Amino acid sequence: MNAPDRNIRPEIRQLDESAVNRIAAGEVVERPASAVKELVENALDAGASRVEIAYADGGKTLIRVTDDGHGMRGADLPLALSRHATSKIDGTDLLDIRSFGFRGEALPSLGAVGRLSIVTRATGEEGAVITVEGGRMGAVRPEAARYGTTVTLRDLFYATPARLKFMRSDRAEAQAIADVVKRLALAEPYVSFTLSDVSGDSPREVFRADAAQGALFDALEERMATVIGRDFTDNALRIDAEREGVHLTGFAALPTYSRGAAVAQYLFVNGRPVRDKMLLGALRAAYADVLSRDRHPVVALFLSCAPELVDVNVHPAKSEVRFREPGLARGLMVSGLRHALAGAGHRASSTVAGAMLGAMQPQMGHSYQMDRPSGQAVQNAYQLQAPQGFAEAPAFWSAPETVSARPVPETPDTPDTPDAPLGAARAQLHETYIIAQTRDGMVIVDAHAAHERLVYERLKRQRSATGIATQALLIPEIIELSSLEAAQLLSRAGELAQLGLVIEGFGGSSIMVRETPALLGQIDAAGLIRDILDELADLGDSRALEARIDAVLSRMACHGSVRSGRQMRVEEMNRLLREMEATPLSGQCNHGRPTSVTLSLAEIEKLFGRR
């Protein structure tokens, strides 16, 4: 790389409007999905009750958004295509923002990099159309149009060919468009959305969500069933928490209903879809105790507060926000989710039972009513097929020796409690699985996983009650940091001390570690401090120390729980079931796996073709 010639003074010049718009477009419109987002948000800000989106070739050759909003007057179209012209704010208060858009950049940016046309008609006005190609604006012309607005964008980035090289495959771009539309559909459950792929000669509907009805929670649930799936709503917990003017609502899935990637996490702030690092970190922290690192929760959560408490003007794409009190928003999300998860108790997701039934489903043909024998015929057939001596000696008709099935005898010390949520123990299989009978079905419990969770929760309660024992270092460890890092860490010295890490300032930008949690034994104090600082810088908070302590408690619980291969007495099994019913988070083990599977009698009968 050649060094610049310092004898040549570069000339400062004003960029022309076309170049400015193309530069701005690079910030606002990163890909076709960004264009769809801006246009759909404009439609929603216009009060639309129905939004139709169509695209071709992943949005590279065509994007069309049609709405039934209030439209625009023909005389306003040139102004709408000017930079920083908007009807959504007056510029006096940039914190009082109650609309999706407010920057006035989307339409001129799209017109600068593609071929844009706008057809619109406002109430009491004639229809009008205007076109823009590569930043060159045409004249406004009359046009027959229905009320509302249709924006058509063709040949995106034709005016900036270099950007086209960074586009992904048509399929990947189409998936990104669908994700944007689904997030906006969740934000506005009372608006109808239709997404169509019009590539080639056979257009197809990719996504459709009709306007929901009823109260907000019911409307949200209906819309989430459409966007995320009915399985999600069947296995989700309602969230409703409030603290100091910040309100958290929405739905969060049970830990046993999780994904292998963070693809189904929908977060909204004042109705705006966001991908905020701080909120995502709070979500991970809330589920940290019930999910392994390679699993991700499924949620649709809505944070609402007064507009002046959050700044949405952080990034041109408006996907990040900044809270005036980030600790308040983060704490509300963590506590609200943990409270809901704890309230779920022993409940595990219904999809666990569905997966089990799917694995057990035999390959059998159709059964019709006319093919079913009468009750008397069935009884006669059973008598003919029964082994010799069955009626006289039923004890000989037992499970194969390869299956260890130990029936549970009734004892005076063991009440028969099929009415309890987890029923009454009836057998233990393979010295691992408890079979319990409920009033309308059965429950299979992994005794080791369930007891592991129970012991873990007991250890955490003891920790909260008595605090974390510390061990004083024979020689305190001195750690050199930057002045900013030292100040940041010392400001949280009280929180760290509650977790067993005692630190003090040591002059300048150094800190001294005096005590560490006894549970952790010999640790790399400097490495732990670095981990805490990294999380503070990235998320504004840190669970590094707490996570290490929880990991130790989890290992202790694992070693102290019922081991697989141990035969349990009936009293022990029923005691385990009752404790599960009374213990928060007992529906999954410490790693997020289910501790029990519930099968209804109807499901069992269906499995055997009796329904």
Order of alpha helices (4+ residues) and beta strands (2+ residues): alpha-alpha-beta-beta-alpha-alpha-beta-beta-beta-beta-beta-alpha-alpha-beta-beta-alpha-alpha-beta-beta-beta-beta-beta-alpha-beta-beta-beta-beta-alpha-alpha-alpha-beta-beta-beta-beta-alpha-beta-alpha-alpha-beta-beta-alpha-alpha-alpha-beta-alpha
